[in-house]
Amino acid sequence: MMGNSIDSVRVLVYELGKKINVPLGLLSLPNKPIGDGTPHIEIEDDRYHFVSSERGRELWRKSTIDLNELMYWMFSLITSSMAYKYERKNRIEGQDHRRIVFSKKIELLNILNPEWSRREEIELKKILLNNPYDDDIDARLSMSEKLIDKGVAPEEAYRKACLKYPLPERSIDGLTG
């Protein structure tokens, strides 16, 4: 990948975006803060800075000299948005929504760059190690609410719901657990 001007970065973003039919609204690439948390790109001394700021306060900043790294960061966010939209249209009741989201995100990144897909899979596995898939969350919460409505104390209602719908155990293989 080449080019270190904002215009050359924009061209690359649009070219990659076409490969996975990214909606134009997600391909916006400001070069200064908008102020609502939307990431923007700064280029200084051959370094790319991917920055998010809100109301004049910088929330995060990632810097690199590698355009491929910048593209990975950008398309990790873009494909997340696309995957969540896809999941909302294809939701499966009784299934942790992240199963669809994570799968779709990895699929989209793989089309763009298989290495990005592998990197993202590692990141998602880390998330799932501490926050495993929970297909029973809705049933557990629903049961808790019904018990509370019947006068059961919230802690007791949740305990009973967890007995019927146990909390997930941590998985060694996060994505398949």
C-alpha positions as CSV (number, residue, x, y, z in Angstrom):
1,M,0.0,0.0,0.0
2,M,1.3,3.4,-0.8
3,G,0.6,7.1,-0.4
4,N,0.9,9.4,2.6
5,S,-1.4,12.2,1.7
6,I,-5.0,12.4,3.0
7,D,-6.2,12.2,-0.6
8,S,-4.3,9.0,-1.4
9,V,-5.5,7.5,1.9
10,R,-9.1,8.4,0.9
11,V,-8.7,6.8,-2.5
12,L,-7.5,3.6,-0.9
13,V,-10.3,3.6,1.7
14,Y,-12.9,3.9,-1.1
15,E,-11.2,1.2,-3.2
16,L,-11.2,-1.2,-0.3
17,G,-14.7,-0.2,0.7
18,K,-16.1,-1.1,-2.7
19,K,-14.9,-4.7,-2.3
20,I,-17.3,-5.2,0.6
21,N,-20.0,-2.8,-0.4
22,V,-19.4,-0.4,2.5
23,P,-22.2,2.2,2.7
24,L,-20.8,5.6,1.7
25,G,-21.6,7.1,5.1
26,L,-19.1,4.7,6.8
27,L,-16.3,5.7,4.4
28,S,-16.1,9.3,5.5
29,L,-12.5,10.2,6.3
30,P,-12.2,13.6,8.0
31,N,-8.8,15.0,8.5
32,K,-9.7,17.1,11.5
33,P,-11.9,16.4,14.6
34,I,-15.7,16.6,14.1
35,G,-16.2,16.6,17.9
36,D,-18.6,13.7,18.1
37,G,-16.2,10.8,18.6
38,T,-15.9,10.1,14.9
39,P,-12.4,9.1,14.2
40,H,-10.3,11.3,11.9
41,I,-6.9,10.9,10.3
42,E,-3.9,13.2,10.8
43,I,-0.7,12.8,8.8
44,E,2.5,14.4,10.2
45,D,6.1,13.6,9.3
46,D,5.1,10.3,7.5
47,R,3.2,9.1,10.5
48,Y,-0.5,8.3,10.4
49,H,-2.6,9.2,13.4
50,F,-6.0,7.6,13.8
51,V,-7.7,9.8,16.4
52,S,-11.1,10.0,18.1
53,S,-12.2,13.1,20.0
54,E,-15.4,14.4,21.4
55,R,-16.3,17.9,22.5
56,G,-12.6,19.0,22.3
57,R,-11.3,16.1,24.3
58,E,-9.2,13.4,22.7
59,L,-10.6,9.9,23.5
60,W,-7.9,7.8,21.9
61,R,-5.0,8.1,19.4
62,K,-3.2,5.3,17.5
63,S,-0.1,6.2,15.5
64,T,1.8,4.3,12.9
65,I,4.1,4.7,9.9
66,D,2.5,1.7,8.3
67,L,-0.5,2.5,5.9
68,N,-1.6,-1.2,6.2
69,E,-1.9,-0.8,9.9
70,L,-4.0,2.3,9.5
71,M,-6.3,0.5,7.1
72,Y,-6.7,-2.4,9.5
73,W,-7.7,0.0,12.3
74,M,-10.1,1.8,10.1
75,F,-11.7,-1.3,8.6
76,S,-11.9,-3.0,11.9
77,L,-14.3,-0.2,12.9
78,I,-16.1,-0.1,9.6
79,T,-16.7,-3.8,9.5
80,S,-18.0,-3.7,13.1
81,S,-20.7,-1.2,12.1
82,M,-21.6,-3.4,9.1
83,A,-21.6,-6.6,11.1
84,Y,-23.9,-5.1,13.8
85,K,-26.3,-3.9,11.1
86,Y,-26.3,-7.3,9.5
87,E,-27.0,-9.0,12.9
88,R,-30.0,-6.8,13.5
89,K,-31.5,-7.9,10.2
90,N,-30.6,-11.6,10.9
91,R,-31.0,-11.9,14.6
92,I,-31.6,-15.4,16.0
93,E,-33.6,-15.5,19.2
94,G,-31.9,-17.3,22.0
95,Q,-28.5,-16.8,20.6
96,D,-25.8,-14.3,21.7
97,H,-25.9,-11.7,19.0
98,R,-22.1,-11.5,19.0
99,R,-22.0,-15.0,17.3
100,I,-23.3,-13.4,14.2
101,V,-21.5,-10.1,14.6
102,F,-18.1,-11.6,15.1
103,S,-18.5,-14.1,12.3
104,K,-19.6,-11.4,9.8
105,K,-16.8,-9.1,10.8
106,I,-14.2,-11.8,10.3
107,E,-15.8,-12.7,7.0
108,L,-15.7,-9.0,5.7
109,L,-12.1,-8.5,6.9
110,N,-11.0,-11.7,5.2
111,I,-12.3,-10.4,1.9
112,L,-10.2,-7.3,2.3
113,N,-7.1,-8.9,3.8
114,P,-6.8,-12.4,5.3
115,E,-4.1,-11.1,7.7
116,W,-6.6,-8.5,9.1
117,S,-9.1,-11.3,9.6
118,R,-6.6,-13.4,11.5
119,R,-5.6,-10.4,13.7
120,E,-9.3,-9.6,14.4
121,E,-10.0,-13.3,15.3
122,I,-7.2,-13.1,17.9
123,E,-8.7,-9.9,19.4
124,L,-12.2,-11.4,19.5
125,K,-10.9,-14.5,21.2
126,K,-9.4,-12.3,23.9
127,I,-12.8,-10.6,24.4
128,L,-14.6,-14.0,24.6
129,L,-12.1,-15.3,27.2
130,N,-13.4,-12.8,29.7
131,N,-16.9,-12.3,28.3
132,P,-18.0,-15.7,26.8
133,Y,-21.0,-16.1,24.6
134,D,-24.2,-16.1,26.6
135,D,-27.1,-17.6,24.7
136,D,-29.3,-17.6,27.8
137,I,-29.0,-14.0,28.8
138,D,-32.5,-13.0,27.5
139,A,-34.2,-16.0,29.1
140,R,-32.3,-15.3,32.4
141,L,-33.3,-11.6,32.4
142,S,-36.9,-12.4,31.5
143,M,-37.2,-14.9,34.3
144,S,-35.7,-12.5,36.7
145,E,-38.1,-9.7,35.8
146,K,-41.1,-12.1,36.1
147,L,-40.0,-13.2,39.5
148,I,-39.4,-9.6,40.6
149,D,-42.9,-8.7,39.4
150,K,-44.2,-11.5,41.6
151,G,-42.5,-9.9,44.6
152,V,-39.2,-11.9,44.8
153,A,-36.2,-9.8,45.8
154,P,-34.0,-8.9,42.8
155,E,-31.0,-10.8,44.1
156,E,-33.1,-13.9,44.8
157,A,-34.8,-13.6,41.4
158,Y,-31.5,-13.4,39.6
159,R,-30.1,-16.4,41.6
160,K,-33.1,-18.5,40.7
161,A,-32.8,-17.5,37.0
162,C,-29.2,-18.5,37.1
163,L,-30.0,-21.9,38.4
164,K,-32.4,-22.5,35.5
165,Y,-30.2,-20.7,32.9
166,P,-26.6,-21.0,34.2
167,L,-24.1,-18.3,33.4
168,P,-21.6,-19.3,30.7
169,E,-18.3,-20.8,31.6
170,R,-15.1,-19.3,30.2
171,S,-14.0,-21.0,27.0
172,I,-10.5,-21.8,26.1
173,D,-11.3,-21.4,22.4
174,G,-13.3,-18.2,22.6
175,L,-14.9,-18.1,19.2
176,T,-16.4,-21.6,19.3
177,G,-17.3,-21.7,23.0
